[in-house]
Amino acid sequence: MEVRMTIWDGLIWGGTALTLAGLAALVWCVVMAARAKARALPEDRMRAVMRRVVAVNMAALGASVFGLMFVVLGIMLGR
């Protein structure tokens, strides 16, 4: 029995991978922000750390949104 993967299945799996990568980056952001807060860094260093965390956070949210859109498109167009 041969199972063929369609382009829509690939879109679903690719979207799932992108969503999981975005979720992992969001977890990284939470960990980095918590570590920075626990270290009680000076204000200028805290701002530098948080600037990086916010940039990664926005990219992670974007990746998750696009990944979920790909999953929904794959489900809607593939069925």
PDB file of N, CA, C and O in Angstrom:
ATOM      1  N   MET A   1       0.845  -1.170   0.000  1.00  0.00           N
ATOM      2  CA  MET A   1       0.000   0.000   0.000  1.00  0.00           C
ATOM      3  C   MET A   1       0.894   1.239   0.000  1.00  0.00           C
ATOM      4  O   MET A   1       1.708   1.430   0.903  1.00  0.00           O
ATOM      5  N   GLU A   2       0.735   2.057  -1.003  1.00  0.00           N
ATOM      6  CA  GLU A   2       1.563   3.244  -1.155  1.00  0.00           C
ATOM      7  C   GLU A   2       0.769   4.483  -0.765  1.00  0.00           C
ATOM      8  O   GLU A   2      -0.345   4.702  -1.241  1.00  0.00           O
ATOM      9  N   VAL A   3       1.354   5.275   0.098  1.00  0.00           N
ATOM     10  CA  VAL A   3       0.713   6.513   0.524  1.00  0.00           C
ATOM     11  C   VAL A   3       1.426   7.667  -0.165  1.00  0.00           C
ATOM     12  O   VAL A   3       2.639   7.832  -0.033  1.00  0.00           O
ATOM     13  N   ARG A   4       0.662   8.458  -0.898  1.00  0.00           N
ATOM     14  CA  ARG A   4       1.241   9.599  -1.608  1.00  0.00           C
ATOM     15  C   ARG A   4       0.954  10.879  -0.840  1.00  0.00           C
ATOM     16  O   ARG A   4      -0.131  11.088  -0.299  1.00  0.00           O
ATOM     17  N   MET A   5       1.963  11.714  -0.818  1.00  0.00           N
ATOM     18  CA  MET A   5       1.816  13.002  -0.154  1.00  0.00           C
ATOM     19  C   MET A   5       1.553  14.065  -1.214  1.00  0.00           C
ATOM     20  O   MET A   5       2.329  14.220  -2.157  1.00  0.00           O
ATOM     21  N   THR A   6       0.461  14.790  -1.053  1.00  0.00           N
ATOM     22  CA  THR A   6       0.118  15.842  -2.011  1.00  0.00           C
ATOM     23  C   THR A   6       0.794  17.150  -1.604  1.00  0.00           C
ATOM     24  O   THR A   6       1.395  17.254  -0.535  1.00  0.00           O
ATOM     25  N   ILE A   7       0.683  18.128  -2.469  1.00  0.00           N
ATOM     26  CA  ILE A   7       1.227  19.452  -2.165  1.00  0.00           C
ATOM     27  C   ILE A   7       0.545  20.043  -0.939  1.00  0.00           C
ATOM     28  O   ILE A   7       1.161  20.791  -0.179  1.00  0.00           O
ATOM     29  N   TRP A   8      -0.717  19.707  -0.750  1.00  0.00           N
ATOM     30  CA  TRP A   8      -1.467  20.243   0.386  1.00  0.00           C
ATOM     31  C   TRP A   8      -0.998  19.605   1.684  1.00  0.00           C
ATOM     32  O   TRP A   8      -0.946  20.265   2.722  1.00  0.00           O
ATOM     33  N   ASP A   9      -0.658  18.331   1.627  1.00  0.00           N
ATOM     34  CA  ASP A   9      -0.089  17.681   2.809  1.00  0.00           C
ATOM     35  C   ASP A   9       1.247  18.323   3.170  1.00  0.00           C
ATOM     36  O   ASP A   9       1.557  18.525   4.344  1.00  0.00           O
ATOM     37  N   GLY A  10       2.028  18.638   2.144  1.00  0.00           N
ATOM     38  CA  GLY A  10       3.300  19.318   2.384  1.00  0.00           C
ATOM     39  C   GLY A  10       3.100  20.692   2.995  1.00  0.00           C
ATOM     40  O   GLY A  10       3.873  21.115   3.855  1.00  0.00           O
ATOM     41  N   LEU A  11       2.060  21.388   2.549  1.00  0.00           N
ATOM     42  CA  LEU A  11       1.748  22.700   3.107  1.00  0.00           C
ATOM     43  C   LEU A  11       1.344  22.579   4.576  1.00  0.00           C
ATOM     44  O   LEU A  11       1.722  23.410   5.403  1.00  0.00           O
ATOM     45  N   ILE A  12       0.582  21.551   4.889  1.00  0.00           N
ATOM     46  CA  ILE A  12       0.170  21.322   6.279  1.00  0.00           C
ATOM     47  C   ILE A  12       1.385  21.021   7.149  1.00  0.00           C
ATOM     48  O   ILE A  12       1.549  21.617   8.213  1.00  0.00           O
ATOM     49  N   TRP A  13       2.238  20.096   6.701  1.00  0.00           N
ATOM     50  CA  TRP A  13       3.408  19.726   7.501  1.00  0.00           C
ATOM     51  C   TRP A  13       4.410  20.867   7.593  1.00  0.00           C
ATOM     52  O   TRP A  13       5.008  21.082   8.647  1.00  0.00           O
ATOM     53  N   GLY A  14       4.600  21.598   6.507  1.00  0.00           N
ATOM     54  CA  GLY A  14       5.492  22.754   6.545  1.00  0.00           C
ATOM     55  C   GLY A  14       4.982  23.831   7.490  1.00  0.00           C
ATOM     56  O   GLY A  14       5.751  24.430   8.241  1.00  0.00           O
ATOM     57  N   GLY A  15       3.675  24.069   7.442  1.00  0.00           N
ATOM     58  CA  GLY A  15       3.069  25.034   8.356  1.00  0.00           C
ATOM     59  C   GLY A  15       3.180  24.600   9.805  1.00  0.00           C
ATOM     60  O   GLY A  15       3.388  25.421  10.698  1.00  0.00           O
ATOM     61  N   THR A  16       3.039  23.302  10.029  1.00  0.00           N
ATOM     62  CA  THR A  16       3.197  22.778  11.386  1.00  0.00           C
ATOM     63  C   THR A  16       4.616  22.998  11.887  1.00  0.00           C
ATOM     64  O   THR A  16       4.820  23.413  13.028  1.00  0.00           O
ATOM     65  N   ALA A  17       5.595  22.719  11.037  1.00  0.00           N
ATOM     66  CA  ALA A  17       6.996  22.920  11.423  1.00  0.00           C
ATOM     67  C   ALA A  17       7.278  24.396  11.704  1.00  0.00           C
ATOM     68  O   ALA A  17       7.966  24.728  12.669  1.00  0.00           O
ATOM     69  N   LEU A  18       6.747  25.276  10.861  1.00  0.00           N
ATOM     70  CA  LEU A  18       6.954  26.712  11.053  1.00  0.00           C
ATOM     71  C   LEU A  18       6.297  27.187  12.348  1.00  0.00           C
ATOM     72  O   LEU A  18       6.867  28.002  13.073  1.00  0.00           O
ATOM     73  N   THR A  19       5.117  26.685  12.634  1.00  0.00           N
ATOM     74  CA  THR A  19       4.427  27.045  13.867  1.00  0.00           C
ATOM     75  C   THR A  19       5.201  26.566  15.086  1.00  0.00           C
ATOM     76  O   THR A  19       5.333  27.298  16.066  1.00  0.00           O
ATOM     77  N   LEU A  20       5.712  25.344  15.031  1.00  0.00           N
ATOM     78  CA  LEU A  20       6.486  24.820  16.157  1.00  0.00           C
ATOM     79  C   LEU A  20       7.789  25.584  16.347  1.00  0.00           C
ATOM     80  O   LEU A  20       8.218  25.800  17.480  1.00  0.00           O
ATOM     81  N   ALA A  21       8.422  25.995  15.253  1.00  0.00           N
ATOM     82  CA  ALA A  21       9.638  26.808  15.362  1.00  0.00           C
ATOM     83  C   ALA A  21       9.317  28.152  16.014  1.00  0.00           C
ATOM     84  O   ALA A  21      10.075  28.635  16.855  1.00  0.00           O
ATOM     85  N   GLY A  22       8.202  28.748  15.627  1.00  0.00           N
ATOM     86  CA  GLY A  22       7.781  30.004  16.243  1.00  0.00           C
ATOM     87  C   GLY A  22       7.470  29.835  17.718  1.00  0.00           C
ATOM     88  O   GLY A  22       7.796  30.702  18.529  1.00  0.00           O
ATOM     89  N   LEU A  23       6.843  28.727  18.066  1.00  0.00           N
ATOM     90  CA  LEU A  23       6.533  28.451  19.465  1.00  0.00           C
ATOM     91  C   LEU A  23       7.810  28.268  20.279  1.00  0.00           C
ATOM     92  O   LEU A  23       7.905  28.758  21.404  1.00  0.00           O
ATOM     93  N   ALA A  24       8.789  27.565  19.715  1.00  0.00           N
ATOM     94  CA  ALA A  24      10.072  27.387  20.402  1.00  0.00           C
ATOM     95  C   ALA A  24      10.761  28.734  20.618  1.00  0.00           C
ATOM     96  O   ALA A  24      11.353  28.969  21.671  1.00  0.00           O
ATOM     97  N   ALA A  25      10.685  29.608  19.633  1.00  0.00           N
ATOM     98  CA  ALA A  25      11.281  30.938  19.779  1.00  0.00           C
ATOM     99  C   ALA A  25      10.545  31.752  20.842  1.00  0.00           C
ATOM    100  O   ALA A  25      11.169  32.527  21.566  1.00  0.00           O
ATOM    101  N   LEU A  26       9.240  31.585  20.941  1.00  0.00           N
ATOM    102  CA  LEU A  26       8.488  32.280  21.990  1.00  0.00           C
ATOM    103  C   LEU A  26       8.899  31.799  23.375  1.00  0.00           C
ATOM    104  O   LEU A  26       9.019  32.600  24.302  1.00  0.00           O
ATOM    105  N   VAL A  27       9.114  30.502  23.520  1.00  0.00           N
ATOM    106  CA  VAL A  27       9.593  29.959  24.795  1.00  0.00           C
ATOM    107  C   VAL A  27      10.972  30.540  25.114  1.00  0.00           C
ATOM    108  O   VAL A  27      11.246  30.898  26.260  1.00  0.00           O
ATOM    109  N   TRP A  28      11.837  30.634  24.103  1.00  0.00           N
ATOM    110  CA  TRP A  28      13.164  31.224  24.295  1.00  0.00           C
ATOM    111  C   TRP A  28      13.030  32.661  24.799  1.00  0.00           C
ATOM    112  O   TRP A  28      13.775  33.079  25.686  1.00  0.00           O
ATOM    113  N   CYS A  29      12.092  33.413  24.242  1.00  0.00           N
ATOM    114  CA  CYS A  29      11.884  34.801  24.663  1.00  0.00           C
ATOM    115  C   CYS A  29      11.478  34.878  26.134  1.00  0.00           C
ATOM    116  O   CYS A  29      11.978  35.723  26.876  1.00  0.00           O
ATOM    117  N   VAL A  30      10.589  34.013  26.544  1.00  0.00           N
ATOM    118  CA  VAL A  30      10.145  34.004  27.936  1.00  0.00           C
ATOM    119  C   VAL A  30      11.314  33.683  28.863  1.00  0.00           C
ATOM    120  O   VAL A  30      11.491  34.331  29.895  1.00  0.00           O
ATOM    121  N   VAL A  31      12.108  32.686  28.494  1.00  0.00           N
ATOM    122  CA  VAL A  31      13.255  32.295  29.320  1.00  0.00           C
ATOM    123  C   VAL A  31      14.272  33.432  29.405  1.00  0.00           C
ATOM    124  O   VAL A  31      14.773  33.730  30.489  1.00  0.00           O
ATOM    125  N   MET A  32      14.579  34.064  28.286  1.00  0.00           N
ATOM    126  CA  MET A  32      15.559  35.154  28.287  1.00  0.00           C
ATOM    127  C   MET A  32      15.066  36.347  29.107  1.00  0.00           C
ATOM    128  O   MET A  32      15.847  36.955  29.839  1.00  0.00           O
ATOM    129  N   ALA A  33      13.801  36.684  28.995  1.00  0.00           N
ATOM    130  CA  ALA A  33      13.260  37.802  29.773  1.00  0.00           C
ATOM    131  C   ALA A  33      13.274  37.477  31.268  1.00  0.00           C
ATOM    132  O   ALA A  33      13.589  38.340  32.088  1.00  0.00           O
ATOM    133  N   ALA A  34      12.937  36.249  31.620  1.00  0.00           N
ATOM    134  CA  ALA A  34      12.947  35.851  33.032  1.00  0.00           C
ATOM    135  C   ALA A  34      14.366  35.866  33.591  1.00  0.00           C
ATOM    136  O   ALA A  34      14.587  36.301  34.721  1.00  0.00           O
ATOM    137  N   ARG A  35      15.323  35.395  32.803  1.00  0.00           N
ATOM    138  CA  ARG A  35      16.723  35.419  33.256  1.00  0.00           C
ATOM    139  C   ARG A  35      17.214  36.846  33.442  1.00  0.00           C
ATOM    140  O   ARG A  35      17.896  37.150  34.421  1.00  0.00           O
ATOM    141  N   ALA A  36      16.870  37.715  32.514  1.00  0.00           N
ATOM    142  CA  ALA A  36      17.298  39.110  32.617  1.00  0.00           C
ATOM    143  C   ALA A  36      16.694  39.775  33.853  1.00  0.00           C
ATOM    144  O   ALA A  36      17.359  40.558  34.531  1.00  0.00           O
ATOM    145  N   LYS A  37      15.446  39.462  34.137  1.00  0.00           N
ATOM    146  CA  LYS A  37      14.800  40.041  35.309  1.00  0.00           C
ATOM    147  C   LYS A  37      15.423  39.497  36.592  1.00  0.00           C
ATOM    148  O   LYS A  37      15.607  40.240  37.556  1.00  0.00           O
ATOM    149  N   ALA A  38      15.747  38.201  36.607  1.00  0.00           N
ATOM    150  CA  ALA A  38      16.330  37.587  37.799  1.00  0.00           C
ATOM    151  C   ALA A  38      17.737  38.114  38.080  1.00  0.00           C
ATOM    152  O   ALA A  38      18.154  38.170  39.237  1.00  0.00           O
ATOM    153  N   ARG A  39      18.465  38.496  37.047  1.00  0.00           N
ATOM    154  CA  ARG A  39      19.831  38.999  37.226  1.00  0.00           C
ATOM    155  C   ARG A  39      19.866  40.438  37.733  1.00  0.00           C
ATOM    156  O   ARG A  39      20.908  40.910  38.186  1.00  0.00           O
ATOM    157  N   ALA A  40      18.761  41.119  37.660  1.00  0.00           N
ATOM    158  CA  ALA A  40      18.681  42.525  38.078  1.00  0.00           C
ATOM    159  C   ALA A  40      19.783  43.343  37.409  1.00  0.00           C
ATOM    160  O   ALA A  40      20.600  43.975  38.078  1.00  0.00           O
ATOM    161  N   LEU A  41      19.787  43.317  36.093  1.00  0.00           N
ATOM    162  CA  LEU A  41      20.795  44.024  35.308  1.00  0.00           C
ATOM    163  C   LEU A  41      20.601  45.533  35.407  1.00  0.00           C
ATOM    164  O   LEU A  41      19.503  46.004  35.705  1.00  0.00           O
ATOM    165  N   PRO A  42      21.666  46.290  35.159  1.00  0.00           N
ATOM    166  CA  PRO A  42      21.502  47.750  35.071  1.00  0.00           C
ATOM    167  C   PRO A  42      20.557  48.107  33.922  1.00  0.00           C
ATOM    168  O   PRO A  42      20.351  47.320  32.999  1.00  0.00           O
ATOM    169  N   GLU A  43      19.996  49.293  34.001  1.00  0.00           N
ATOM    170  CA  GLU A  43      18.952  49.676  33.049  1.00  0.00           C
ATOM    171  C   GLU A  43      19.411  49.618  31.594  1.00  0.00           C
ATOM    172  O   GLU A  43      18.663  49.156  30.733  1.00  0.00           O
ATOM    173  N   ASP A  44      20.622  50.076  31.310  1.00  0.00           N
ATOM    174  CA  ASP A  44      21.079  50.071  29.914  1.00  0.00           C
ATOM    175  C   ASP A  44      21.267  48.654  29.383  1.00  0.00           C
ATOM    176  O   ASP A  44      20.947  48.381  28.226  1.00  0.00           O
ATOM    177  N   ARG A  45      21.780  47.755  30.213  1.00  0.00           N
ATOM    178  CA  ARG A  45      21.931  46.354  29.780  1.00  0.00           C
ATOM    179  C   ARG A  45      20.571  45.673  29.655  1.00  0.00           C
ATOM    180  O   ARG A  45      20.346  44.879  28.742  1.00  0.00           O
ATOM    181  N   MET A  46      19.666  45.992  30.582  1.00  0.00           N
ATOM    182  CA  MET A  46      18.316  45.419  30.518  1.00  0.00           C
ATOM    183  C   MET A  46      17.615  45.861  29.237  1.00  0.00           C
ATOM    184  O   MET A  46      16.948  45.058  28.585  1.00  0.00           O
ATOM    185  N   ARG A  47      17.763  47.125  28.876  1.00  0.00           N
ATOM    186  CA  ARG A  47      17.153  47.614  27.638  1.00  0.00           C
ATOM    187  C   ARG A  47      17.727  46.897  26.423  1.00  0.00           C
ATOM    188  O   ARG A  47      16.989  46.570  25.494  1.00  0.00           O
ATOM    189  N   ALA A  48      19.030  46.649  26.417  1.00  0.00           N
ATOM    190  CA  ALA A  48      19.657  45.950  25.292  1.00  0.00           C
ATOM    191  C   ALA A  48      19.140  44.518  25.183  1.00  0.00           C
ATOM    192  O   ALA A  48      18.843  44.039  24.088  1.00  0.00           O
ATOM    193  N   VAL A  49      19.036  43.844  26.317  1.00  0.00           N
ATOM    194  CA  VAL A  49      18.525  42.467  26.314  1.00  0.00           C
ATOM    195  C   VAL A  49      17.071  42.450  25.857  1.00  0.00           C
ATOM    196  O   VAL A  49      16.684  41.630  25.024  1.00  0.00           O
ATOM    197  N   MET A  50      16.272  43.356  26.403  1.00  0.00           N
ATOM    198  CA  MET A  50      14.850  43.368  26.063  1.00  0.00           C
ATOM    199  C   MET A  50      14.613  43.781  24.615  1.00  0.00           C
ATOM    200  O   MET A  50      13.657  43.325  23.988  1.00  0.00           O
ATOM    201  N   ARG A  51      15.478  44.641  24.080  1.00  0.00           N
ATOM    202  CA  ARG A  51      15.349  45.022  22.665  1.00  0.00           C
ATOM    203  C   ARG A  51      15.510  43.784  21.783  1.00  0.00           C
ATOM    204  O   ARG A  51      14.757  43.594  20.827  1.00  0.00           O
ATOM    205  N   ARG A  52      16.488  42.949  22.107  1.00  0.00           N
ATOM    206  CA  ARG A  52      16.702  41.717  21.337  1.00  0.00           C
ATOM    207  C   ARG A  52      15.533  40.745  21.530  1.00  0.00           C
ATOM    208  O   ARG A  52      15.062  40.132  20.572  1.00  0.00           O
ATOM    209  N   VAL A  53      15.076  40.612  22.767  1.00  0.00           N
ATOM    210  CA  VAL A  53      13.966  39.698  23.058  1.00  0.00           C
ATOM    211  C   VAL A  53      12.704  40.133  22.310  1.00  0.00           C
ATOM    212  O   VAL A  53      11.991  39.294  21.761  1.00  0.00           O
ATOM    213  N   VAL A  54      12.429  41.425  22.286  1.00  0.00           N
ATOM    214  CA  VAL A  54      11.233  41.919  21.591  1.00  0.00           C
ATOM    215  C   VAL A  54      11.335  41.655  20.089  1.00  0.00           C
ATOM    216  O   VAL A  54      10.348  41.279  19.458  1.00  0.00           O
ATOM    217  N   ALA A  55      12.524  41.851  19.517  1.00  0.00           N
ATOM    218  CA  ALA A  55      12.695  41.593  18.081  1.00  0.00           C
ATOM    219  C   ALA A  55      12.467  40.118  17.755  1.00  0.00           C
ATOM    220  O   ALA A  55      11.783  39.793  16.785  1.00  0.00           O
ATOM    221  N   VAL A  56      13.037  39.232  18.564  1.00  0.00           N
ATOM    222  CA  VAL A  56      12.840  37.796  18.336  1.00  0.00           C
ATOM    223  C   VAL A  56      11.381  37.425  18.582  1.00  0.00           C
ATOM    224  O   VAL A  56      10.825  36.587  17.873  1.00  0.00           O
ATOM    225  N   ASN A  57      10.762  38.046  19.584  1.00  0.00           N
ATOM    226  CA  ASN A  57       9.365  37.772  19.896  1.00  0.00           C
ATOM    227  C   ASN A  57       8.455  38.117  18.715  1.00  0.00           C
ATOM    228  O   ASN A  57       7.558  37.346  18.375  1.00  0.00           O
ATOM    229  N   MET A  58       8.682  39.258  18.099  1.00  0.00           N
ATOM    230  CA  MET A  58       7.860  39.655  16.949  1.00  0.00           C
ATOM    231  C   MET A  58       8.064  38.702  15.773  1.00  0.00           C
ATOM    232  O   MET A  58       7.103  38.332  15.097  1.00  0.00           O
ATOM    233  N   ALA A  59       9.300  38.309  15.531  1.00  0.00           N
ATOM    234  CA  ALA A  59       9.570  37.355  14.451  1.00  0.00           C
ATOM    235  C   ALA A  59       8.925  36.004  14.748  1.00  0.00           C
ATOM    236  O   ALA A  59       8.391  35.360  13.846  1.00  0.00           O
ATOM    237  N   ALA A  60       8.974  35.575  16.004  1.00  0.00           N
ATOM    238  CA  ALA A  60       8.371  34.298  16.386  1.00  0.00           C
ATOM    239  C   ALA A  60       6.856  34.331  16.217  1.00  0.00           C
ATOM    240  O   ALA A  60       6.258  33.366  15.740  1.00  0.00           O
ATOM    241  N   LEU A  61       6.244  35.430  16.605  1.00  0.00           N
ATOM    242  CA  LEU A  61       4.795  35.554  16.414  1.00  0.00           C
ATOM    243  C   LEU A  61       4.435  35.534  14.933  1.00  0.00           C
ATOM    244  O   LEU A  61       3.454  34.906  14.533  1.00  0.00           O
ATOM    245  N   GLY A  62       5.223  36.217  14.131  1.00  0.00           N
ATOM    246  CA  GLY A  62       4.988  36.206  12.683  1.00  0.00           C
ATOM    247  C   GLY A  62       5.123  34.815  12.098  1.00  0.00           C
ATOM    248  O   GLY A  62       4.308  34.399  11.275  1.00  0.00           O
ATOM    249  N   ALA A  63       6.153  34.093  12.522  1.00  0.00           N
ATOM    250  CA  ALA A  63       6.347  32.727  12.027  1.00  0.00           C
ATOM    251  C   ALA A  63       5.174  31.836  12.425  1.00  0.00           C
ATOM    252  O   ALA A  63       4.694  31.037  11.622  1.00  0.00           O
ATOM    253  N   SER A  64       4.722  31.974  13.656  1.00  0.00           N
ATOM    254  CA  SER A  64       3.590  31.165  14.112  1.00  0.00           C
ATOM    255  C   SER A  64       2.320  31.485  13.333  1.00  0.00           C
ATOM    256  O   SER A  64       1.564  30.583  12.972  1.00  0.00           O
ATOM    257  N   VAL A  65       2.088  32.759  13.075  1.00  0.00           N
ATOM    258  CA  VAL A  65       0.892  33.161  12.322  1.00  0.00           C
ATOM    259  C   VAL A  65       0.940  32.598  10.908  1.00  0.00           C
ATOM    260  O   VAL A  65      -0.038  32.022  10.432  1.00  0.00           O
ATOM    261  N   PHE A  66       2.085  32.763  10.231  1.00  0.00           N
ATOM    262  CA  PHE A  66       2.196  32.234   8.875  1.00  0.00           C
ATOM    263  C   PHE A  66       2.081  30.711   8.864  1.00  0.00           C
ATOM    264  O   PHE A  66       1.451  30.144   7.971  1.00  0.00           O
ATOM    265  N   GLY A  67       2.678  30.054   9.837  1.00  0.00           N
ATOM    266  CA  GLY A  67       2.574  28.604   9.914  1.00  0.00           C
ATOM    267  C   GLY A  67       1.134  28.142  10.072  1.00  0.00           C
ATOM    268  O   GLY A  67       0.700  27.200   9.409  1.00  0.00           O
ATOM    269  N   LEU A  68       0.398  28.807  10.951  1.00  0.00           N
ATOM    270  CA  LEU A  68      -1.006  28.439  11.135  1.00  0.00           C
ATOM    271  C   LEU A  68      -1.835  28.742   9.890  1.00  0.00           C
ATOM    272  O   LEU A  68      -2.762  28.001   9.563  1.00  0.00           O
ATOM    273  N   MET A  69      -1.500  29.835   9.195  1.00  0.00           N
ATOM    274  CA  MET A  69      -2.208  30.127   7.939  1.00  0.00           C
ATOM    275  C   MET A  69      -1.944  29.031   6.912  1.00  0.00           C
ATOM    276  O   MET A  69      -2.856  28.617   6.197  1.00  0.00           O
ATOM    277  N   PHE A  70      -0.703  28.561   6.837  1.00  0.00           N
ATOM    278  CA  PHE A  70      -0.379  27.485   5.898  1.00  0.00           C
ATOM    279  C   PHE A  70      -1.139  26.213   6.246  1.00  0.00           C
ATOM    280  O   PHE A  70      -1.628  25.520   5.354  1.00  0.00           O
ATOM    281  N   VAL A  71      -1.242  25.903   7.525  1.00  0.00           N
ATOM    282  CA  VAL A  71      -1.985  24.708   7.943  1.00  0.00           C
ATOM    283  C   VAL A  71      -3.453  24.833   7.537  1.00  0.00           C
ATOM    284  O   VAL A  71      -4.022  23.900   6.970  1.00  0.00           O
ATOM    285  N   VAL A  72      -4.057  25.965   7.822  1.00  0.00           N
ATOM    286  CA  VAL A  72      -5.474  26.164   7.481  1.00  0.00           C
ATOM    287  C   VAL A  72      -5.680  26.105   5.972  1.00  0.00           C
ATOM    288  O   VAL A  72      -6.630  25.480   5.500  1.00  0.00           O
ATOM    289  N   LEU A  73      -4.793  26.753   5.209  1.00  0.00           N
ATOM    290  CA  LEU A  73      -4.907  26.696   3.748  1.00  0.00           C
ATOM    291  C   LEU A  73      -4.763  25.267   3.234  1.00  0.00           C
ATOM    292  O   LEU A  73      -5.513  24.841   2.356  1.00  0.00           O
ATOM    293  N   GLY A  74      -3.810  24.538   3.775  1.00  0.00           N
ATOM    294  CA  GLY A  74      -3.614  23.153   3.355  1.00  0.00           C
ATOM    295  C   GLY A  74      -4.830  22.291   3.642  1.00  0.00           C
ATOM    296  O   GLY A  74      -5.201  21.438   2.836  1.00  0.00           O
ATOM    297  N   ILE A  75      -5.446  22.517   4.789  1.00  0.00           N
ATOM    298  CA  ILE A  75      -6.643  21.743   5.141  1.00  0.00           C
ATOM    299  C   ILE A  75      -7.813  22.131   4.243  1.00  0.00           C
ATOM    300  O   ILE A  75      -8.525  21.266   3.734  1.00  0.00           O
ATOM    301  N   MET A  76      -8.008  23.433   4.050  1.00  0.00           N
ATOM    302  CA  MET A  76      -9.152  23.887   3.248  1.00  0.00           C
ATOM    303  C   MET A  76      -9.015  23.507   1.778  1.00  0.00           C
ATOM    304  O   MET A  76      -9.988  23.073   1.163  1.00  0.00           O
ATOM    305  N   LEU A  77      -7.841  23.662   1.216  1.00  0.00           N
ATOM    306  CA  LEU A  77      -7.671  23.409  -0.210  1.00  0.00           C
ATOM    307  C   LEU A  77      -7.415  21.941  -0.533  1.00  0.00           C
ATOM    308  O   LEU A  77      -7.614  21.505  -1.667  1.00  0.00           O
ATOM    309  N   GLY A  78      -6.977  21.189   0.458  1.00  0.00           N
ATOM    310  CA  GLY A  78      -6.640  19.796   0.197  1.00  0.00           C
ATOM    311  C   GLY A  78      -7.789  18.827   0.373  1.00  0.00           C
ATOM    312  O   GLY A  78      -7.662  17.653   0.026  1.00  0.00           O
ATOM    313  N   ARG A  79      -8.884  19.283   0.893  1.00  0.00           N
ATOM    314  CA  ARG A  79      -9.998  18.353   1.162  1.00  0.00           C
ATOM    315  C   ARG A  79     -11.121  18.555   0.203  1.00  0.00           C
ATOM    316  O   ARG A  79     -12.134  17.860   0.284  1.00  0.00           O
TER     317      ARG A  79
END
